[in-house]
Amino acid sequence: QVQLGESGGGLVQAGGSLRLSCAASGRTFSTYPMGWFRQAPGKEREFVAAINWSGGSTYYADSVKGRFTISRHNPENTVYLQMNSLKPEDTAVYYCAARSSGGSYYYTAHEYDYWGQGTQVTVSS
């Protein structure tokens, strides 16, 4: 069983930055593809960014490309989401997710096996 815990959310003005962290339990974290998703009120959960097990391959939603960066530090079982140039439409609960196998990145929610509890990001205009 893998447990994920997000942190780093908060309130920021438009144009500002936040860095989300997701700490994972488990000795095999370094083999897990990881992803970030978000869900705004009244909307479905949507893909944000994904990274493969080594960190060598990443993939982003068009809406965040060029503004967000996903990275991971396997020795510390942590994945990050650096968010720059934030917009009010980025306001959502952000979730990290882990997939227990696979060599690539994955961008649909059903491909992930484990989820964190989420962290709120609010961007004011």
N, C-alpha and C positions, 0 to 999 in steps of 0.2 A: 504494500500500500504506500502511496506517495501522498504527502501533504504539502500543499502550497500556501504560502502566505504573502499577500501583496502589501506594500507600504509605499509612502511617498506622495499619495494623493493630497489634494487640498484646493484652496481657492487662489486663483491667480488672475491677473488682468490680461486682457487680450494682448498678444504680442510677447507675453512672458514665456517662461520655461518651467518645466517640472521634470523630475527624474523618478520614474517608478521602479521599484525593486520587487522581485519575486523570489523568495527563499524557499528552497525545496528540501524535503527530507529524503533519505534514501541514498544508498551507496552507488546506485547506477544512474544518477542524474546525468552524468556525462554522456550517456547513450540516448537520452531523450530529446527528440525534437520538441521545441517549445513554441508557444504562440501567445499573443495578446489579442484580446477581443474587448469590445465595449458595448454597453447597452444604455441608451438614453431613455428617459421616461416615455412610455407609450410606443417605443420602437423595438424592433427585434434586435437580438444580439448580432453584432457585425464584426467581421474580421478587421484587425488593425495591422498586425505584423507577425512574421514567423521567422524562425531560425532553425537550422539543422543542428545535429548533435555537436558538431565541432565548432560551430560559429562561422564556418566558411561560406555558407549560403544563407541569404536572407531574402525576404519577399514582403512587399508592403501593399496595402490598399492604396488605390490612386489618391484617395482623399488626404492621405498623410505623407505620401512620397515626397521626399525632399525636406520634410519638417521633422519627422520622427526617425529615430535610429534604435534598432533592437540589437542587443549584444548579450553575451553571457560570459561568466567566469566560472568554469567548471570546478576548479579546486574549492570554491566557496559555495557551490551549489546554488548559484544565483543567476537570474536573467534580469536584464534591465530594459527599460523603455525610456529613452531620452526624448522629450517632447519639447520642441522649440516652436516659436512663432504660433503660439496657441490661439485658437479662434473660439468664439462662443459655441460654435457647432461641435467643438470637441468635448463639450460637457457631457459626461456619462459616468457610469460605474465601469471601471476597467478591471478585467479579469485576466489572470494568466492561466495557461493551460499546458499540460504535459501529455505527450503521447509516449507509450511505453516501448515503441519500436519504430524502426524506419530510418532510412538514411537521408531522406530529403527534408524539405519543409512542407507544411500542410496548412491549408487556409480555409477549411470548413470545420465548423464546430464539432460535427459528429465524428471527425477523425481523431479527436482527443479523448483521452481516458480519464484525466484528472483535472480538477478545476479548483482555483482558489476562491476565497469568499468575496473578493472584489474590493476595490478602493475607489472612493468618489473623487472625481476631478471636476471642478467647476471653474469655468472661464467667464469672467465678467466683461461686458463690453464697455 
